[in-house]
Amino acid sequence: MNNEFTASIKENTPSRIVLFLRGEAKNSDGKTIHDICKFTTQELEETHDYIQWLFPLVEWSEMVPGSPYLEPEDIEMIKSDELIQENILQSLSLMHHFYETNDHWLQKGDHNHYRISRIIRSVVLLNKKENAEEFYQAILDRVEEKMPVTFESLEYWKDGLA
């Protein structure tokens, strides 16, 4: 299947998602990865389509139709690109800080639980499992303070590390 976000196999041209992760292209809202990494807490909470760009996966997003998804060529390019790896870590740090400094997501059924699952899975796929595990542990540390999430969310997060 051809999708505008993936690499052109014939031309070996980076896809839009690869270029976005490099900081060389904009997402569907006209934002670069660097623009998103400057979002305020309110913008991170209220904007619902950036997470699919910062942390893409191989499948379509059920939450945001039309968001990018990865092909095998994209994954290879992303894993081998040092700048993209730095940008993934910057994005992970942004989201770690967001969840560390806010409590509004610490409730059952919050949409951020889906975001957390995506972040963990994407970092395992595109970066390092150890970085995903550190993020996962930080999330668990916050959750264990109050246990405000469902068992289902905890299982999704854990399964994302597999």
Solvent accessible surface area in square Angstrom, and as a share of the most:
residue,aa,sasa,rsa
1,M,188,0.84
2,N,143,0.73
3,N,14,0.07
4,E,122,0.55
5,F,13,0.06
6,T,15,0.09
7,A,10,0.08
8,S,44,0.28
9,I,132,0.67
10,K,197,0.84
11,E,128,0.57
12,N,114,0.58
13,T,59,0.34
14,P,36,0.23
15,S,4,0.03
16,R,70,0.26
17,I,0,0.00
18,V,0,0.00
19,L,49,0.24
20,F,0,0.00
21,L,0,0.00
22,R,54,0.20
23,G,23,0.22
24,E,108,0.48
25,A,20,0.16
26,K,114,0.48
27,N,5,0.03
28,S,76,0.49
29,D,83,0.43
30,G,39,0.37
31,K,75,0.32
32,T,25,0.15
33,I,1,0.01
34,H,74,0.33
35,D,57,0.29
36,I,0,0.00
37,C,20,0.12
38,K,160,0.68
39,F,23,0.10
40,T,78,0.46
41,T,64,0.37
42,Q,116,0.52
43,E,73,0.33
44,L,6,0.03
45,E,38,0.17
46,E,104,0.47
47,T,38,0.22
48,H,100,0.45
49,D,26,0.13
50,Y,2,0.01
51,I,4,0.02
52,Q,6,0.03
53,W,3,0.01
54,L,1,0.01
55,F,1,0.01
56,P,1,0.00
57,L,8,0.04
58,V,74,0.43
59,E,68,0.30
60,W,119,0.42
61,S,11,0.07
62,E,161,0.72
63,M,116,0.52
64,V,29,0.17
65,P,113,0.71
66,G,47,0.45
67,S,4,0.02
68,P,1,0.01
69,Y,14,0.05
70,L,5,0.02
71,E,36,0.16
72,P,84,0.53
73,E,46,0.20
74,D,0,0.00
75,I,27,0.14
76,E,121,0.54
77,M,34,0.15
78,I,0,0.00
79,K,109,0.46
80,S,91,0.59
81,D,26,0.13
82,E,139,0.63
83,L,82,0.41
84,I,0,0.00
85,Q,34,0.15
86,E,106,0.48
87,N,6,0.03
88,I,3,0.02
89,L,78,0.39
90,Q,85,0.38
91,S,0,0.00
92,L,16,0.08
93,S,69,0.44
94,L,27,0.14
95,M,0,0.00
96,H,69,0.31
97,H,113,0.50
98,F,2,0.01
99,Y,2,0.01
100,E,79,0.35
101,T,78,0.45
102,N,23,0.12
103,D,76,0.39
104,H,68,0.31
105,W,0,0.00
106,L,15,0.07
107,Q,94,0.42
108,K,138,0.58
109,G,67,0.64
110,D,18,0.09
111,H,63,0.28
112,N,0,0.00
113,H,9,0.04
114,Y,122,0.46
115,R,11,0.04
116,I,0,0.00
117,S,17,0.11
118,R,24,0.09
119,I,0,0.00
120,I,0,0.00
121,R,98,0.36
122,S,2,0.01
123,V,1,0.00
124,V,40,0.23
125,L,51,0.26
126,L,3,0.01
127,N,24,0.12
128,K,122,0.52
129,K,88,0.37
130,E,105,0.47
131,N,29,0.15
132,A,0,0.00
133,E,69,0.31
134,E,118,0.53
135,F,4,0.02
136,Y,32,0.12
137,Q,86,0.38
138,A,17,0.13
139,I,2,0.01
140,L,27,0.14
141,D,75,0.39
142,R,26,0.09
143,V,0,0.00
144,E,112,0.50
145,E,112,0.50
146,K,122,0.52
147,M,100,0.45
148,P,19,0.12
149,V,5,0.03
150,T,46,0.27
151,F,150,0.63
152,E,106,0.48
153,S,12,0.08
154,L,30,0.15
155,E,61,0.27
156,Y,114,0.43
157,W,0,0.00
158,K,117,0.50
159,D,91,0.47
160,G,6,0.06
161,L,21,0.11
162,A,113,0.88
